[in-house]
Amino acid sequence: MASEFKYKVDPDFDYTIDEKNNTFIALRKIIWGDSDTAKLDIRKYYAREDGDTMSKGVSFLTEDGPNELTRVLLDTGYGNAREIANSILENRPDIGSLIYQAVEDQPGYIEMWSEYIAANGEDEDYSPDDLLGDGTYD
């Protein structure tokens, strides 16, 4: 008979990232067994009346894993561009300041982005300056 394994989900880091019917995929921080260290985990779950049932998934081995996953997803075109930009502006001023600095160092970026937006029919009320702001963060 298989033994039950123990785990605890960090309630402050528990995100459903995909769902269909009674199945969902969650990104969570999980403490496995008697450890006191939470691991970032992405896994399929089945919603049942008596609670969620774990299915296949993975806990990242190192801090580099999630960073590499983020880079690969961006590099391969995943993610809604507007949502990513808004998330950076609202939650990651460190990334926003790096973009701002790159634009200051390479002024041709504004023209390049303006041409891209014009060629791809983006909303007229959107401009590269919306991403860059005035360079200050409150």
C-alpha positions as CSV (number, residue, x, y, z in Angstrom):
1,M,0.0,0.0,0.0
2,A,1.4,3.4,-1.0
3,S,2.0,5.8,1.9
4,E,0.6,9.3,1.9
5,F,3.1,12.1,1.4
6,K,2.9,15.3,3.4
7,Y,2.9,18.8,1.9
8,K,1.8,22.2,2.9
9,V,0.8,25.0,0.4
10,D,1.9,28.5,1.1
11,P,-1.5,30.4,1.2
12,D,0.2,33.6,0.1
13,F,1.6,32.1,-3.1
14,D,-1.2,30.0,-4.7
15,Y,-2.2,30.9,-8.3
16,T,-4.5,29.0,-10.6
17,I,-3.0,29.5,-14.1
18,D,-5.2,27.3,-16.2
19,E,-8.5,25.4,-15.7
20,K,-11.0,23.3,-17.5
21,N,-14.0,21.4,-15.9
22,N,-12.8,20.0,-12.6
23,T,-9.1,20.1,-13.5
24,F,-6.7,23.0,-12.9
25,I,-3.0,23.8,-13.1
26,A,-1.6,25.8,-10.2
27,L,1.6,27.6,-9.5
28,R,2.3,27.3,-5.8
29,K,5.0,27.3,-3.2
30,I,4.9,24.0,-1.5
31,I,6.7,22.7,1.6
32,W,7.3,19.0,1.2
33,G,7.4,16.6,4.1
34,D,9.2,17.9,7.2
35,S,11.2,20.5,5.3
36,D,11.0,24.1,6.2
37,T,11.9,25.3,2.7
38,A,9.1,26.1,0.2
39,K,9.7,25.0,-3.4
40,L,8.1,26.7,-6.4
41,D,5.8,24.1,-7.9
42,I,3.6,23.9,-11.1
43,R,1.2,21.0,-11.1
44,K,-2.1,19.7,-12.3
45,Y,-4.9,19.2,-9.7
46,Y,-8.3,17.7,-9.7
47,A,-11.0,19.6,-7.7
48,R,-13.0,17.1,-5.6
49,E,-15.7,17.6,-3.0
50,D,-13.3,16.5,-0.3
51,G,-10.4,18.8,-1.5
52,D,-7.9,19.1,-4.3
53,T,-6.1,15.9,-5.5
54,M,-2.5,16.4,-6.8
55,S,-1.5,15.0,-10.1
56,K,1.6,15.3,-12.3
57,G,3.8,18.3,-11.9
58,V,7.2,19.6,-11.0
59,S,8.9,21.4,-8.2
60,F,11.8,23.5,-9.3
61,L,15.2,22.4,-8.1
62,T,16.9,25.8,-7.9
63,E,16.0,29.5,-8.1
64,D,17.4,29.5,-11.6
65,G,14.7,27.2,-13.0
66,P,11.8,29.7,-12.7
67,N,14.0,32.5,-14.1
68,E,15.0,30.4,-17.1
69,L,11.3,29.3,-17.6
70,T,10.3,33.0,-17.7
71,R,13.0,33.9,-20.2
72,V,12.2,31.0,-22.5
73,L,8.4,31.7,-22.4
74,L,9.1,35.4,-23.3
75,D,11.7,34.5,-26.0
76,T,9.3,32.1,-27.6
77,G,6.4,34.6,-27.8
78,Y,4.2,33.5,-24.9
79,G,2.4,36.1,-22.8
80,N,0.1,39.0,-23.7
81,A,2.4,41.9,-24.4
82,R,0.2,44.5,-22.8
83,E,-0.3,42.5,-19.7
84,I,3.5,41.8,-19.4
85,A,4.2,45.6,-19.9
86,N,1.6,46.5,-17.3
87,S,2.9,43.9,-14.8
88,I,6.4,45.2,-15.2
89,L,5.3,48.8,-14.7
90,E,3.2,47.9,-11.7
91,N,5.3,45.2,-10.0
92,R,8.8,45.3,-11.3
93,P,10.3,48.8,-11.3
94,D,13.7,47.2,-11.5
95,I,12.9,45.9,-15.0
96,G,11.2,49.1,-16.0
97,S,14.3,51.1,-15.1
98,L,16.5,48.8,-17.1
99,I,14.2,49.3,-20.2
100,Y,14.2,53.0,-19.6
101,Q,18.1,53.1,-19.3
102,A,18.4,51.0,-22.5
103,V,16.2,53.5,-24.4
104,E,18.2,56.4,-23.0
105,D,21.4,54.7,-24.3
106,Q,19.8,53.7,-27.6
107,P,17.4,56.5,-28.7
108,G,16.6,54.6,-31.9
109,Y,14.4,52.3,-29.9
110,I,11.6,54.8,-29.8
111,E,11.5,55.1,-33.5
112,M,11.8,51.4,-34.0
113,W,8.9,50.7,-31.6
114,S,6.8,53.5,-33.2
115,E,7.3,51.9,-36.6
116,Y,6.4,48.4,-35.2
117,I,3.2,49.7,-33.7
118,A,2.2,51.6,-36.9
119,A,2.9,48.5,-39.0
120,N,1.0,46.1,-36.7
121,G,-2.1,48.1,-36.2
122,E,-1.8,48.6,-32.4
123,D,-4.3,50.8,-30.6
124,E,-3.8,54.5,-31.6
125,D,-3.9,55.5,-27.9
126,Y,-0.9,53.4,-27.1
127,S,2.7,54.6,-27.6
128,P,6.1,53.5,-26.5
129,D,6.1,56.4,-24.1
130,D,3.3,54.5,-22.2
131,L,5.8,51.8,-21.4
132,L,8.6,54.2,-20.5
133,G,6.7,56.8,-18.5
134,D,8.8,59.7,-17.2
135,G,11.4,57.4,-15.6
136,T,10.3,58.1,-12.0
137,Y,8.7,55.6,-9.7
138,D,6.7,56.4,-6.6
